Amino acid sequence: MRDWMPFTNKIKNFAFSIKQRADSWQARLGLYLFSALESVVIPVPTDPLLAACVYAAPKRWWQIALLTAIYSVIGGSLGWIIGWFFGDFISFLLTNNMLPFLSSEKFNNVTDGFSNHGLLVVLLGAFTPLPFKLVTITAGLFKFNFALFFLSALLGRSIRFLLVAGLIKYHGNLKIFIILSCMIGFVITLSYIILEY
């Protein structure tokens, strides 16, 4: 048993070091910038970084979540602008499979969804694991109303990040944790049924 003591102490020290770094303003600034870029180009979701920052500073959970959502929508607005101005070029790249992170199959699914349920696609794309960058660029490509895009993306992203941050904040309270988990699961399942994704 004593042989494991130095190893467990190293793990505890490492975890404490990560928590201290995640509680810094630099870590939160990195989270917000990552959130903005994730809405345009980065294929990795923001949620793990958000979880680390909330775990390190649980008293600020709702502020961190809302700022993450705001930066994500600012990045999404850049995606909308890219879709608006470079739609023809993007379509050309997709038809020739020249974008490794945007498959033509996923793009076609989002395209079909936009033609049938534009506002709903933005709301659900902002909330669910659908690649948000696909939704933002496609919204611009289809000249979707920017004000509606911005407000629905802000609503969907805020709800998603507040739920994720709430799960981290209240992980010790089993009732709240189960309720938040069920809400996330229900909305994700419903969105996939509606969009037939």
CYANA upper distance limits for C-alpha pairs under 8 A (distance plus 0.5 A):
  1 MET  CA      5 MET  CA      7.59
  2 ARG  CA      6 PRO  CA      8.44
  3 ASP  CA      7 PHE  CA      8.28
  4 TRP  CA      8 THR  CA      6.66
  5 MET  CA      9 ASN  CA      6.59
  6 PRO  CA     10 LYS  CA      6.71
  7 PHE  CA     11 ILE  CA      6.91
  8 THR  CA     12 LYS  CA      6.69
  9 ASN  CA     13 ASN  CA      6.61
 10 LYS  CA     14 PHE  CA      6.54
 11 ILE  CA     15 ALA  CA      6.61
 12 LYS  CA     16 PHE  CA      6.61
 13 ASN  CA     17 SER  CA      6.60
 14 PHE  CA     18 ILE  CA      6.79
 15 ALA  CA     19 LYS  CA      6.71
 16 PHE  CA     20 GLN  CA      6.71
 17 SER  CA     21 ARG  CA      6.82
 18 ILE  CA     22 ALA  CA      6.60
 19 LYS  CA     23 ASP  CA      6.76
 19 LYS  CA     52 ALA  CA      7.95
 19 LYS  CA     53 CYS  CA      8.48
 19 LYS  CA     55 TYR  CA      8.00
 19 LYS  CA     56 ALA  CA      5.58
 20 GLN  CA     24 SER  CA      7.36
 20 GLN  CA     56 ALA  CA      7.34
 21 ARG  CA     27 ALA  CA      7.13
 22 ALA  CA     27 ALA  CA      5.78
 22 ALA  CA     28 ARG  CA      7.75
 22 ALA  CA     52 ALA  CA      6.67
 22 ALA  CA     53 CYS  CA      5.50
 22 ALA  CA     56 ALA  CA      6.20
 23 ASP  CA     27 ALA  CA      7.27
 23 ASP  CA     28 ARG  CA      8.02
 23 ASP  CA     53 CYS  CA      6.53
 23 ASP  CA     56 ALA  CA      5.48
 23 ASP  CA     57 ALA  CA      6.21
 24 SER  CA     28 ARG  CA      7.14
 25 TRP  CA     29 LEU  CA      6.55
 26 GLN  CA     30 GLY  CA      6.56
 27 ALA  CA     31 LEU  CA      6.65
 27 ALA  CA     53 CYS  CA      7.73
 28 ARG  CA     32 TYR  CA      6.76
 28 ARG  CA     53 CYS  CA      7.13
 28 ARG  CA     64 ILE  CA      8.10
 29 LEU  CA     33 LEU  CA      6.71
 30 GLY  CA     34 PHE  CA      6.43
 31 LEU  CA     35 SER  CA      6.51
 31 LEU  CA     46 THR  CA      7.97
 31 LEU  CA     49 LEU  CA      6.67
 31 LEU  CA     50 LEU  CA      7.18
 31 LEU  CA     68 THR  CA      7.57
 32 TYR  CA     36 ALA  CA      6.83
 32 TYR  CA     67 LEU  CA      7.51
 32 TYR  CA     68 THR  CA      5.73
 32 TYR  CA     71 TYR  CA      6.18
 32 TYR  CA     72 SER  CA      7.93
 33 LEU  CA     37 LEU  CA      6.79
 33 LEU  CA     71 TYR  CA      7.51
 34 PHE  CA     38 GLU  CA      6.38
 34 PHE  CA     42 ILE  CA      8.50
 34 PHE  CA     46 THR  CA      7.44
 35 SER  CA     39 SER  CA      7.12
 35 SER  CA     46 THR  CA      6.15
 35 SER  CA     68 THR  CA      6.69
 35 SER  CA     69 ALA  CA      8.17
 35 SER  CA     71 TYR  CA      6.60
 35 SER  CA     72 SER  CA      5.35
 35 SER  CA     75 GLY  CA      7.94
 36 ALA  CA     40 VAL  CA      7.74
 36 ALA  CA     71 TYR  CA      5.51
 36 ALA  CA     72 SER  CA      4.78
 36 ALA  CA     73 VAL  CA      7.48
 36 ALA  CA     74 ILE  CA      6.74
 36 ALA  CA     75 GLY  CA      4.50
 36 ALA  CA     76 GLY  CA      7.48
 37 LEU  CA     41 VAL  CA      6.35
 37 LEU  CA     42 ILE  CA      6.43
 37 LEU  CA     72 SER  CA      8.03
 37 LEU  CA     75 GLY  CA      6.34
 38 GLU  CA     42 ILE  CA      4.83
 38 GLU  CA     43 PRO  CA      6.93
 38 GLU  CA     44 VAL  CA      7.35
 38 GLU  CA     45 PRO  CA      7.16
 38 GLU  CA     46 THR  CA      7.42
 38 GLU  CA     72 SER  CA      7.79
 38 GLU  CA     75 GLY  CA      7.99
 38 GLU  CA    132 PHE  CA      8.38
 38 GLU  CA    133 LYS  CA      7.60
 39 SER  CA     72 SER  CA      6.39
 39 SER  CA     73 VAL  CA      7.88
 39 SER  CA     75 GLY  CA      5.80
 39 SER  CA     76 GLY  CA      5.40
 39 SER  CA     79 GLY  CA      7.44
 39 SER  CA    132 PHE  CA      6.13
 39 SER  CA    133 LYS  CA      5.17
 39 SER  CA    136 THR  CA      7.79
 40 VAL  CA     75 GLY  CA      6.66
 40 VAL  CA     76 GLY  CA      6.67
 40 VAL  CA     78 LEU  CA      7.55
 40 VAL  CA     79 GLY  CA      5.66
 40 VAL  CA    132 PHE  CA      8.27
 40 VAL  CA    133 LYS  CA      5.25
 40 VAL  CA    136 THR  CA      7.99
 40 VAL  CA    137 ILE  CA      8.19
 41 VAL  CA    133 LYS  CA      7.12
 43 PRO  CA    101 PHE  CA      7.48
 43 PRO  CA    131 PRO  CA      8.08
 46 THR  CA     50 LEU  CA      6.76
 47 ASP  CA     51 ALA  CA      6.50
 47 ASP  CA    161 PHE  CA      7.93
 47 ASP  CA    164 VAL  CA      7.63
 48 PRO  CA     52 ALA  CA      6.76
 49 LEU  CA     53 CYS  CA      6.79
 50 LEU  CA     54 VAL  CA      6.62
 50 LEU  CA     64 ILE  CA      8.10
 50 LEU  CA     65 ALA  CA      7.73
 50 LEU  CA     68 THR  CA      8.17
 50 LEU  CA    161 PHE  CA      8.37
 50 LEU  CA    164 VAL  CA      8.47
 50 LEU  CA    165 ALA  CA      7.57
 51 ALA  CA     55 TYR  CA      6.44
 51 ALA  CA    164 VAL  CA      7.61
 51 ALA  CA    165 ALA  CA      6.76
 51 ALA  CA    168 ILE  CA      6.76
 52 ALA  CA     56 ALA  CA      6.72
 53 CYS  CA     57 ALA  CA      6.68
 53 CYS  CA     64 ILE  CA      8.21
 54 VAL  CA     58 PRO  CA      5.51
 54 VAL  CA     60 ARG  CA      7.58
 54 VAL  CA     61 TRP  CA      5.73
 54 VAL  CA     64 ILE  CA      7.51
 54 VAL  CA    165 ALA  CA      6.68
 54 VAL  CA    168 ILE  CA      7.21
 54 VAL  CA    169 LYS  CA      7.38
 55 TYR  CA    168 ILE  CA      6.72
 55 TYR  CA    169 LYS  CA      7.26
 57 ALA  CA     61 TRP  CA      7.32
 58 PRO  CA    168 ILE  CA      8.40
 58 PRO  CA    169 LYS  CA      6.03
 60 ARG  CA     64 ILE  CA      6.63
 61 TRP  CA     65 ALA  CA      6.63
 61 TRP  CA    162 LEU  CA      8.41
 61 TRP  CA    165 ALA  CA      6.29
 61 TRP  CA    166 GLY  CA      7.61
 61 TRP  CA    169 LYS  CA      7.25
 62 TRP  CA     66 LEU  CA      6.58
 62 TRP  CA    162 LEU  CA      6.76
 62 TRP  CA    165 ALA  CA      7.47
 62 TRP  CA    166 GLY  CA      8.24
 63 GLN  CA     67 LEU  CA      6.61
 64 ILE  CA     68 THR  CA      6.54
 65 ALA  CA     69 ALA  CA      6.74
 65 ALA  CA    158 SER  CA      7.52
 65 ALA  CA    161 PHE  CA      5.64
 65 ALA  CA    162 LEU  CA      5.83
 65 ALA  CA    165 ALA  CA      6.69
 66 LEU  CA     70 ILE  CA      6.69
 66 LEU  CA    158 SER  CA      6.32
 66 LEU  CA    161 PHE  CA      7.65
 66 LEU  CA    162 LEU  CA      7.49
 67 LEU  CA     71 TYR  CA      6.67
 68 THR  CA     72 SER  CA      6.56
 68 THR  CA    161 PHE  CA      7.84
 69 ALA  CA     73 VAL  CA      6.72
 69 ALA  CA    154 LEU  CA      7.04
 69 ALA  CA    157 ARG  CA      5.67
 69 ALA  CA    158 SER  CA      5.63
 69 ALA  CA    161 PHE  CA      7.07
 70 ILE  CA     74 ILE  CA      6.75
 70 ILE  CA    154 LEU  CA      7.18
 70 ILE  CA    158 SER  CA      8.23
 71 TYR  CA     75 GLY  CA      6.72
 72 SER  CA     76 GLY  CA      6.53
 72 SER  CA    157 ARG  CA      7.94
 73 VAL  CA     77 SER  CA      6.50
 73 VAL  CA    150 PHE  CA      7.32
 73 VAL  CA    153 ALA  CA      6.77
 73 VAL  CA    154 LEU  CA      6.44
 73 VAL  CA    157 ARG  CA      7.99
 74 ILE  CA     78 LEU  CA      7.11
 75 GLY  CA     79 GLY  CA      6.98
 76 GLY  CA     80 TRP  CA      6.71
 76 GLY  CA    132 PHE  CA      8.21
 76 GLY  CA    133 LYS  CA      7.37
 76 GLY  CA    136 THR  CA      5.89
 76 GLY  CA    137 ILE  CA      8.42
 77 SER  CA     81 ILE  CA      6.73
 77 SER  CA    136 THR  CA      7.51
 77 SER  CA    150 PHE  CA      7.59
 78 LEU  CA     82 ILE  CA      6.69
 79 GLY  CA     83 GLY  CA      6.70
 79 GLY  CA    133 LYS  CA      7.10
 79 GLY  CA    136 THR  CA      5.58
 79 GLY  CA    137 ILE  CA      5.27
 79 GLY  CA    140 GLY  CA      7.81
 80 TRP  CA     84 TRP  CA      6.61
 80 TRP  CA    136 THR  CA      5.41
 80 TRP  CA    137 ILE  CA      5.34
 80 TRP  CA    138 THR  CA      7.71
 80 TRP  CA    139 ALA  CA      6.38
 80 TRP  CA    140 GLY  CA      4.63
 80 TRP  CA    141 LEU  CA      7.88
 80 TRP  CA    146 PHE  CA      8.44
 81 ILE  CA     85 PHE  CA      6.63
 81 ILE  CA    137 ILE  CA      7.99
 81 ILE  CA    140 GLY  CA      6.42
 82 ILE  CA     86 PHE  CA      6.01
 82 ILE  CA     87 GLY  CA      7.77
 82 ILE  CA    137 ILE  CA      6.80
 82 ILE  CA    140 GLY  CA      7.38
 83 GLY  CA     87 GLY  CA      5.32
 83 GLY  CA     90 ILE  CA      8.06
 83 GLY  CA    136 THR  CA      8.01
 83 GLY  CA    137 ILE  CA      4.86
 83 GLY  CA    138 THR  CA      6.52
 83 GLY  CA    139 ALA  CA      7.43
 83 GLY  CA    140 GLY  CA      4.66
 83 GLY  CA    141 LEU  CA      4.77
 83 GLY  CA    142 PHE  CA      8.35
 84 TRP  CA    137 ILE  CA      8.13
 84 TRP  CA    139 ALA  CA      8.41
 84 TRP  CA    140 GLY  CA      4.67
 84 TRP  CA    141 LEU  CA      5.35
 84 TRP  CA    142 PHE  CA      7.88
 84 TRP  CA    143 LYS  CA      6.67
 85 PHE  CA    140 GLY  CA      8.33
 85 PHE  CA    141 LEU  CA      8.29
 86 PHE  CA     90 ILE  CA      6.64
 86 PHE  CA    141 LEU  CA      8.23
 87 GLY  CA     91 SER  CA      6.63
 87 GLY  CA    140 GLY  CA      8.11
 87 GLY  CA    141 LEU  CA      5.45
 88 ASP  CA     92 PHE  CA      6.77
 89 PHE  CA     93 LEU  CA      6.80
 90 ILE  CA     94 LEU  CA      6.63
 91 SER  CA     95 THR  CA      6.64
 92 PHE  CA     96 ASN  CA      6.88
 93 LEU  CA     97 ASN  CA      6.59
 93 LEU  CA     98 MET  CA      5.57
 93 LEU  CA     99 LEU  CA      6.82
 94 LEU  CA     98 MET  CA      6.62
 94 LEU  CA     99 LEU  CA      6.84
 94 LEU  CA    102 LEU  CA      7.84
 94 LEU  CA    103 SER  CA      7.49
 94 LEU  CA    104 SER  CA      5.94
 95 THR  CA    104 SER  CA      7.19
 97 ASN  CA    103 SER  CA      7.52
 97 ASN  CA    104 SER  CA      7.37
 99 LEU  CA    103 SER  CA      7.48
102 LEU  CA    106 LYS  CA      7.65
102 LEU  CA    107 PHE  CA      7.35
102 LEU  CA    134 LEU  CA      7.90
103 SER  CA    107 PHE  CA      6.74
104 SER  CA    108 ASN  CA      6.48
105 GLU  CA    109 ASN  CA      6.84
106 LYS  CA    110 VAL  CA      6.80
107 PHE  CA    111 THR  CA      6.53
107 PHE  CA    134 LEU  CA      7.21
107 PHE  CA    138 THR  CA      8.42
108 ASN  CA    112 ASP  CA      6.63
109 ASN  CA    113 GLY  CA      6.74
109 ASN  CA    197 TYR  CA      7.31
110 VAL  CA    114 PHE  CA      6.64
110 VAL  CA    121 VAL  CA      8.27
110 VAL  CA    134 LEU  CA      7.72
110 VAL  CA    135 VAL  CA      7.34
110 VAL  CA    138 THR  CA      7.84
111 THR  CA    115 SER  CA      6.91
111 THR  CA    138 THR  CA      7.35
112 ASP  CA    116 ASN  CA      7.00
113 GLY  CA    117 HIS  CA      6.15
113 GLY  CA    118 GLY  CA      7.29
113 GLY  CA    121 VAL  CA      6.88
113 GLY  CA    195 LEU  CA      6.66
114 PHE  CA    118 GLY  CA      4.77
114 PHE  CA    119 LEU  CA      8.35
114 PHE  CA    121 VAL  CA      6.77
114 PHE  CA    138 THR  CA      8.38
114 PHE  CA    139 ALA  CA      8.11
114 PHE  CA    142 PHE  CA      8.39
117 HIS  CA    121 VAL  CA      6.49
118 GLY  CA    122 VAL  CA      7.07
118 GLY  CA    139 ALA  CA      8.44
118 GLY  CA    144 PHE  CA      7.99
119 LEU  CA    123 LEU  CA      6.84
119 LEU  CA    148 LEU  CA      7.87
119 LEU  CA    149 PHE  CA      7.80
119 LEU  CA    152 SER  CA      7.70
120 LEU  CA    124 LEU  CA      6.49
121 VAL  CA    125 GLY  CA      6.13
121 VAL  CA    135 VAL  CA      7.82
121 VAL  CA    195 LEU  CA      8.18
122 VAL  CA    126 ALA  CA      6.49
122 VAL  CA    135 VAL  CA      6.80
122 VAL  CA    136 THR  CA      8.18
122 VAL  CA    139 ALA  CA      8.27
122 VAL  CA    149 PHE  CA      7.10
122 VAL  CA    152 SER  CA      6.86
122 VAL  CA    153 ALA  CA      6.50
122 VAL  CA    156 GLY  CA      8.43
123 LEU  CA    127 PHE  CA      6.91
123 LEU  CA    152 SER  CA      5.80
123 LEU  CA    153 ALA  CA      6.24
123 LEU  CA    155 LEU  CA      7.73
123 LEU  CA    156 GLY  CA      5.59
124 LEU  CA    128 THR  CA      6.15
124 LEU  CA    130 LEU  CA      8.37
124 LEU  CA    156 GLY  CA      7.20
124 LEU  CA    188 ILE  CA      8.48
124 LEU  CA    191 SER  CA      6.68
125 GLY  CA    129 PRO  CA      7.71
125 GLY  CA    130 LEU  CA      5.84
125 GLY  CA    131 PRO  CA      7.47
125 GLY  CA    132 PHE  CA      6.01
125 GLY  CA    135 VAL  CA      6.62
125 GLY  CA    153 ALA  CA      8.47
125 GLY  CA    156 GLY  CA      8.22
126 ALA  CA    130 LEU  CA      8.31
126 ALA  CA    132 PHE  CA      6.47
126 ALA  CA    152 SER  CA      8.48
126 ALA  CA    153 ALA  CA      5.89
126 ALA  CA    154 LEU  CA      8.26
126 ALA  CA    156 GLY  CA      5.28
126 ALA  CA    157 ARG  CA      5.51
126 ALA  CA    160 ARG  CA      8.17
127 PHE  CA    156 GLY  CA      5.25
127 PHE  CA    157 ARG  CA      6.01
127 PHE  CA    159 ILE  CA      7.50
127 PHE  CA    160 ARG  CA      5.63
127 PHE  CA    188 ILE  CA      8.40
128 THR  CA    160 ARG  CA      8.13
128 THR  CA    187 VAL  CA      8.26
128 THR  CA    188 ILE  CA      6.10
128 THR  CA    191 SER  CA      8.10
129 PRO  CA    188 ILE  CA      8.29
131 PRO  CA    135 VAL  CA      7.46
132 PHE  CA    136 THR  CA      6.73
133 LYS  CA    137 ILE  CA      6.59
134 LEU  CA    138 THR  CA      6.40
135 VAL  CA    139 ALA  CA      6.45
136 THR  CA    140 GLY  CA      7.05
137 ILE  CA    141 LEU  CA      6.61
138 THR  CA    142 PHE  CA      6.61
139 ALA  CA    143 LYS  CA      6.69
139 ALA  CA    144 PHE  CA      5.60
139 ALA  CA    149 PHE  CA      7.96
140 GLY  CA    144 PHE  CA      6.44
144 PHE  CA    148 LEU  CA      8.35
144 PHE  CA    149 PHE  CA      7.42
145 ASN  CA    149 PHE  CA      6.61
146 PHE  CA    150 PHE  CA      6.46
147 ALA  CA    151 LEU  CA      6.67
148 LEU  CA    152 SER  CA      6.44
149 PHE  CA    153 ALA  CA      6.35
150 PHE  CA    154 LEU  CA      6.52
151 LEU  CA    155 LEU  CA      6.64
152 SER  CA    156 GLY  CA      6.59
153 ALA  CA    157 ARG  CA      6.37
154 LEU  CA    158 SER  CA      6.32
155 LEU  CA    159 ILE  CA      6.71
156 GLY  CA    160 ARG  CA      6.69
157 ARG  CA    161 PHE  CA      6.56
158 SER  CA    162 LEU  CA      6.37
159 ILE  CA    163 LEU  CA      6.57
160 ARG  CA    164 VAL  CA      6.77
160 ARG  CA    184 ILE  CA      8.44
161 PHE  CA    165 ALA  CA      6.45
162 LEU  CA    166 GLY  CA      6.30
163 LEU  CA    167 LEU  CA      6.61
163 LEU  CA    180 LEU  CA      6.89
163 LEU  CA    184 ILE  CA      8.04
164 VAL  CA    168 ILE  CA      7.01
165 ALA  CA    169 LYS  CA      6.56
166 GLY  CA    170 TYR  CA      6.34
166 GLY  CA    177 PHE  CA      8.50
166 GLY  CA    180 LEU  CA      8.11
167 LEU  CA    171 HIS  CA      6.05
167 LEU  CA    176 ILE  CA      8.32
167 LEU  CA    177 PHE  CA      6.11
167 LEU  CA    180 LEU  CA      7.06
167 LEU  CA    181 SER  CA      7.99
170 TYR  CA    174 LEU  CA      8.25
170 TYR  CA    176 ILE  CA      7.08
170 TYR  CA    177 PHE  CA      6.66
171 HIS  CA    176 ILE  CA      8.43
171 HIS  CA    177 PHE  CA      6.23
172 GLY  CA    177 PHE  CA      8.26
173 ASN  CA    177 PHE  CA      6.65
174 LEU  CA    178 ILE  CA      6.58
175 LYS  CA    179 ILE  CA      6.77
176 ILE  CA    180 LEU  CA      6.62
177 PHE  CA    181 SER  CA      6.59
178 ILE  CA    182 CYS  CA      6.57
179 ILE  CA    183 MET  CA      6.74
180 LEU  CA    184 ILE  CA      6.82
181 SER  CA    185 GLY  CA      6.70
182 CYS  CA    186 PHE  CA      6.47
183 MET  CA    187 VAL  CA      6.74
184 ILE  CA    188 ILE  CA      6.67
185 GLY  CA    189 THR  CA      6.56
186 PHE  CA    190 LEU  CA      6.55
187 VAL  CA    191 SER  CA      6.53
188 ILE  CA    192 TYR  CA      6.85
189 THR  CA    193 ILE  CA      6.84
190 LEU  CA    194 ILE  CA      6.66
191 SER  CA    195 LEU  CA      6.53
192 TYR  CA    196 GLU  CA      5.97
192 TYR  CA    197 TYR  CA      5.86
193 ILE  CA    197 TYR  CA      7.73
